[in-house]
């Protein structure tokens, strides 16, 4: 029996690190995903999340990334275009960018 199974996929996955920060911000755009979330909704209490919408949430996730903690993975389609992100351990789904918020 083989030790691993190879599956042909159009996606490649990489850890979100400070070296890939620009890819992450490009995916989320100026609004930070949906209304300034920056994938902080699942990480902080709602009141803090609401207070930090936009730039505050962006600074918070960047602080996590630059600390050396890997908060999630990035999915690149066909090796070159970032297409989605999974940023919290408790999230069971991969949020693929399928529409603009």
N, C-alpha and C positions, 0 to 999 in steps of 0.2 A: 504494500500500500504506500503511495507517495506521501512524503512529509508535508507537502503543500499542494494546493490546487491553484492552477493559474487560470484566471478568468480574463478574457479579452474585454477591455473596457475603454470607453472614450475619455474616462476621467483618470487623473492622477491626483494623489492626495499628499499634502505637505503640512507640516506643523506651522501654525501662525507664530512666527518669530519676528524680531525687530527687522531682520533682513527682508521680510515679506510684508512689512507694514504698509508700504505704498500700494501694493496689490489690494490689500484689505480696504484701504480708504478709497481706492478707485471703485471697488465693487459697491461700497455703501454710498458713494456720491456725496454731494454737499449736504444732503438732509440726514445722513447717517442712517441709512436704511429707512425704515418706516418711522417718520416723525422724531428723529433724533435718538433712536434706540441704541445704536452702536452695540447691540447684543448685551446690554447691561440689564435688561428687564429681569432676567433670571438670576442675577447676581446680587442685587441689593433690594432693600425694602421699597415698597411702592412709593412712599413719600420721597425718599432720596432719589429714586429713579425720576420721578416727575420734576423735582427741583433741578436735576442735572440734565434734563432733555437737551439734546443738541451737543454743544461744545463740552459741557461738563461730563457727559457720558463718554464722549470721545477721549477726553483726557484720562478718564478713569480706566478705560480699556487699554489705552496706550501705556499707562503706568504698569498695568499687569504684564503687558507684553515686554516692555523694556526691563522689567525686573528679572526676566529670565524664565518666568513661569510661562508655560505653553497653555493658553486658554482654549485651544481648539485646533481644528484642521481646516485647511482651505482645499477646495476641489477645483482643479483646473481641467477644462475640457480640451481635448486634443493637444495637451502639453503646453498650451500658451495662453489661454484665456481663462481667467478666474471666473468660475461660474457659480460657486456656492460656498457656504461656510457652516461649520458646526462649532459652536462656541461654548457650550456648557455641558458638563458631564451628565446632568440630569435630563438633558434634552435627548429624546430618543429618535428624533428625525433630523435629516440633513436638509437645511433650508436652501433649496436651489433658487437662484434668481430667475424667476419666470415672469415677473412683471415689475414695473416701477411702482413704488408707493407714492 
